[in-house]
Amino acid sequence: MGVIRWGAAALAAAFALHAHAAGEDAGMREQIRDEVQRLFAAGDYRKLEASYNDVLAKRARTYSGEYMADVMRKAVAEVPGAPAGDHGIWERKERALQDWLRQYPRSTLAAVGLSRTYLSHGWAWRGGGYSRDVSDQGRQKMAEYTQRAYDTLMAQQDAGRSDPYWYAQMLMVSRMQGWPRERFVQLAGEATQAFPLNQDIYLAAANRLLPQWGGSMEAFEGFADYAVQRSRASEGESMFARIYVGMAEQMHLDLSAPGSPWPRIRAGFEDLVKRYPDSSNLNQYAWWACQARDMETARKVLARIGDQVEPDVWPSRANYVRCMQAAGVQRATP
């Protein structure tokens, strides 16, 4: 299918990064983020363009199966530790991305980065919390910056339709703008037809189908099934697990309840770790098995993990310890 693992040779060619052993997915992603942000701060848009186009064309992935292009597009728009209410930091980011677009008018990476930055700036104005608690100014600014995010993508739509992350970002904007269902379905269908293996498109679309955004669990589950059908030839059942893991923070599932989707999620994890047996995926699998009270599976996966515990995957050390104890695994904890 043309999908490659992101090996040492490709890393060296694109970013001059050091090779990593399997199980160091987080370190790999961190190095790439740091390098992207270093190049961005230096205004080296030429190298960013070349690297992004390369990983996009090769559909290169990290050890866990995350697309390298996704790591890059998130890093471009990231503003680490932005103080609440400091709009100047967002305005400087926007000006730099606008300058990038002037130099590379067909850059989808710059356009997606600018669109993401506009949305983040809108959220900085709006603040968190419930809609009823948002000020009139916050609501107005959120709408204004969301429109800028949309306009930026539309100005780049000819080149954008060859980039899965243009679609993923437009799906995010469609949710924020409250597009009618028919318009959203048309965009999601076009995106998944063009890029049937891209999990980030499925995640962006699945988000819109959650109940809190006007969807339903039935619609969400149906879309997860559709994603598996579109990607099964290459990815097996793994897309089902990826979608549920990706949306976990926004869902309140009792995986141990009768009729829960756990059996299909488990099948998805099995196919995921066959293809990408990275410790981050295995730790996710073990944590979800424990939530489902599937101790037989948890015990098996924890044995595979051994000492390769990924603390960022577990909500807390206590969760990891309780999972180990419930599964009957005796091992020193990190």
JOSUL-V178086 format. One record per pair of residues at least 12 apart in sequence whose C-alpha atoms are under 6 Angstrom apart, sorted by the first residue. I is the first residue (numbers start at 0). J is the second residue. Records with the same first field share a line. If there is no record, write none. Layout:
BEGIN
I: J / J
END
This chain:
BEGIN
2: 58
3: 59
4: 59 / 60
5: 59 / 60 / 61
13: 50
22: 277 / 278
24: 62
32: 74
55: 68
62: 277
63: 275 / 277
64: 275
75: 112
76: 112 / 116
96: 113
107: 159
114: 148
117: 144 / 148
118: 144 / 145
121: 140 / 141 / 144
124: 137
125: 137 / 138 / 141
166: 190
167: 200 / 203
170: 203
171: 203
174: 207
195: 229 / 230
196: 230
202: 242
223: 239
235: 270
236: 267 / 270
237: 267 / 268 / 270 / 271
239: 267
240: 264 / 267 / 268
254: 291
255: 291 / 292
285: 297 / 300
289: 322
294: 326
298: 326
END
